[in-house]
Amino acid sequence: MERQNVTALATAVAGDAQLVALWLHGRSPHTQRAYRADVARFLAHVAKPLREVTLADLQDYADALERSALAPASRVRGLAAVKSLLAFAHRLGYLPFDVGRPLRLPPRKDALAARILAEADVHRMLALEPDPRNRALLRLLYAGGLRVSELCALTWGDLQPRADGAGQVTIYGKGGKTRVVLLPPTVWGDLLALRGEAGPGDPVFPSRKGGGHLHPSQALRIVRAAARRAGVDGPVSPHWLRHAHATHALERGAPIHLVQATLGHASVATTGRYLHARPADSSSRYLAV
């Protein structure tokens, strides 16, 4: 009997692993890593196969996350990932019903405003970067509004010249969507100066540790070093430059749908968050205080 139980458990674990692989298929490598970690944390907590998970298990896990040292955003993402997996399993018929559906996600404070760099900070980061490769990387993150995974995956075949010394970059982004972003002559010139004898299939930003594409963690170190050099406080990441692109473009009058298309947002509501994070006016300015 014990041997049968062990065999049944092994079969259930293997089935769960296959389900997770199906659920993650087609997502970006970064998303896959994050969601795998979220699901692994949940399964370690409940210590049972997905088919045996109950709503009480989910509620207990949510309470444990609330007591954990994880950042609020990570806790919300962790629960959202589990709910997504359970809903997917139900749609496939792997689970008889979606036990995660009644679970409500905790409210999440929108801290976007704290992650938006001032224009002066961005320009100081660019001006004080001594390495031409790193300066081109920073300028492309900001001017193109690229995600770090998109930037690291670029090859020279993705870049094409335009008139008047400008250029364009074709980006294969989140959700398998392709978009084209125009680059001003200053950014285009910085990029061309890096090419040398590189062919169309070579990475625009190769790793200096054994070739191949630059890893996102290496790009993070470059951005963090530039921020420290410029005296910018906080855990600055490549995504902060993407936030800065959206905010500064909107503040300078760029149409919101153009910013949405450039960043590859699925919804204009996502782009609209930047308008709320840095409003142009507020009724508080009209009060006598």
GULO-848788 format. One record per residue (C-alpha): residue in one letter; z, x, y. Coordinates in pm, whole numbers, padded with zeros to 5 digits, always signed. Each point is the difference from the previous one (the first is absolute). Layout:
! GULO-848788
aZXY...
***
This chain:
! GULO-848788
m+00000+00000+00000e+00091+00280+00241r-00330+00172-00070q-00188-00323+00074n+00184-00033+00329v-00091+00356+00098t-00364-00064-00089a-00006-00324+00201l+00156+00175+00299a-00254+00284-00017t-00283-00255-00014a+00140-00185+00301v+00038+00322+00200a-00358+00100-00083g-00122-00343+00106d+00189+00026+00330a-00153+00342+00066q-00350-00136-00061l+00072-00295+00231v+00114+00234+00277a-00319+00205-00040l-00213-00316+00035w+00202-00111+00303l-00045+00334+00175h-00370+00039-00079g-00212+00053+00310r+00290+00070+00235s+00020+00322+00197p+00173+00300-00163h+00279-00019+00258t+00061-00369-00072q-00007+00061-00373r+00264+00272+00026a+00226-00216+00216y-00035-00314-00214r+00049+00188-00326a+00325+00140+00137d+00108-00349+00113v-00069-00155-00341a+00161+00290-00188r+00315-00040+00213f+00011-00371-00078l-00055+00041-00375a+00267+00269-00017h+00241-00239+00170v-00061-00303-00222a-00042+00209-00319k-00214-00262-00170p-00372-00084-00042l-00168-00216+00263r-00023-00298-00236e+00381-00014-00009v+00056+00028+00375t+00167-00300+00164l+00046-00112+00359a+00364+00106-00028d-00118+00353-00088l-00217+00005+00313q+00283-00124+00219d+00235+00262-00143y-00262+00268+00069a-00045-00124+00357d+00376+00026+00052a-00001+00354-00144l-00279+00102+00237e+00197-00138+00292r+00287+00231-00094s-00228+00301-00056a-00078+00284+00238l-00367-00099+00021a-00143-00075+00341p-00037-00374+00077a-00380+00024-00012s+00015+00167-00342r+00232-00271-00132v-00234-00276+00115r-00303+00180-00143g+00180+00052-00331l+00074-00370-00038a-00347-00099+00119a-00157+00230-00260v+00202-00156-00283k-00083-00352+00119s-00369+00094+00014l+00008+00142-00352l+00172-00308-00145a-00245-00234+00175f-00291+00205-00136a+00149-00012-00351h+00031-00377+00022r-00360-00042+00120l-00120+00203-00297g+00206-00207-00241y+00218+00299-00090l+00308-00191+00122p+00047-00375-00057f+00110-00052+00362d+00055+00201+00318v+00374+00071+00011g-00036+00193+00326r-00146-00284+00203p+00334-00157+00107l+00138+00336+00117r-00014+00033+00377l-00059+00337+00159p+00268+00110+00248p-00094-00006+00368r-00140+00328+00124k+00047+00141+00346d-00329+00099+00159a+00055+00361+00108l-00363+00061+00096a+00080+00064+00367a+00218+00299-00093r-00294+00160-00184i-00251-00013+00286l-00053+00331+00177a-00060+00015+00373e-00342+00129+00106a+00165+00302+00162d+00171+00087-00330v-00327-00022-00193h-00186+00218+00249r+00282+00253-00003m-00016+00016-00381l-00374+00065+00021a+00021+00254+00282l+00275+00208-00162e-00155+00016-00348p-00123+00361-00037d-00197-00041-00325p-00358-00135+00046r-00001-00172-00342n+00332-00170+00064r-00100-00099+00355a-00318-00164-00133l+00207-00181-00262l+00241-00134+00262r-00280-00108+00231l-00183-00181-00279l+00316-00184-00109y+00051-00119+00358a-00356-00055+00119g-00118-00160-00323g+00318-00189-00087l-00031+00119-00359r+00259-00042-00272v+00111+00337-00135s-00148-00078-00343e-00335-00079+00165l+00005+00325+00196c+00087+00215-00302a-00278-00157-00209l-00279+00073+00251t-00299+00212-00099w-00266+00140+00231g-00243-00258-00135d+00214-00269+00164l-00072+00142+00347q-00326-00061+00188p-00108+00104+00351r-00072-00248+00277a-00176+00030+00335d+00151+00195+00291g+00198+00234-00220a+00215-00276-00152g+00042-00079-00368q+00112-00257-00247v+00209+00001-00317t-00034-00238-00294i+00339-00087-00143y+00070-00143-00342g+00324-00175+00075k+00271-00225-00132g-00112-00267-00243g-00331+00177-00064k-00135-00098+00341t-00241+00224+00187r-00008+00035+00377v-00173+00229+00248v+00190+00150+00294l-00170+00163+00298l+00139+00332+00121p-00022+00137+00356p-00180+00333+00056t+00329+00190+00042v+00127-00101-00345w-00342+00040-00159g-00032+00353+00139d+00341+00098-00140l-00102-00124-00344l-00341+00173-00004a+00166+00330+00091l+00187-00016-00332r-00298-00053-00229g-00143+00346-00051e-00204+00002-00323a+00165-00310-00150g-00231-00241-00181p-00008-00383+00017g+00239-00037-00292d+00258+00247+00129p+00322-00128+00158v+00018-00004+00379f+00362+00111-00025p+00034+00223-00307s+00337+00108-00125r+00083+00363+00065k+00181+00009-00333g-00275+00028-00257g-00273-00205+00165g-00063-00371-00052h+00097-00271+00244l+00300+00036+00225h+00296-00194-00143p+00161-00270+00219s+00331+00186-00019q-00169+00303+00157a-00139-00219+00279l+00351-00135+00057r+00134+00353+00044i-00274+00076+00254v+00084-00313+00204r+00375+00063-00018a-00045+00359+00118a-00218-00115+00290a+00260-00258+00102r+00282+00256-00005r-00213+00242+00203a-00059-00272+00259g+00366-00098+00013v-00056-00346-00150d+00307-00141-00174g+00003-00213-00313p-00157+00016-00347v-00357+00013+00134s-00264-00055-00267p-00382-00021-00003h+00030-00379+00015w+00170+00030+00340l-00330+00132+00136r-00174-00307-00144h+00258-00220+00174a-00062+00195+00321h-00377-00052-00029a+00038-00377-00029t+00255-00029+00280h-00172+00228+00249a-00343-00156-00065l+00137-00351+00062e+00186+00114+00311r-00324+00146+00134g-00181-00330-00047a-00171+00037-00339p-00079-00342-00154i+00247-00080-00275h-00277-00075-00252l-00152+00343+00065v+00335+00166-00064q+00037-00208-00316a-00341+00115-00126t+00067+00365+00085l+00334+00006-00181g-00123-00208-00294h+00265-00271+00033a-00066-00299-00224s+00136-00239+00264v-00001+00002+00378a+00364-00110-00022t+00086+00347-00131t-00167+00159+00301g+00177-00248+00226r+00337+00149-00097y-00076+00287+00236l-00027-00240+00293h+00350-00129-00076a+00141+00348-00059r-00111+00124+00343p-00044-00308+00225a-00165+00050+00337d+00253-00223+00172s+00327-00184-00060s+00192-00278+00176s+00299+00237+00019r-00178+00182+00284y+00027-00313+00214l+00378-00021-00015a+00241+00131+00266v+00235+00223-00199
***
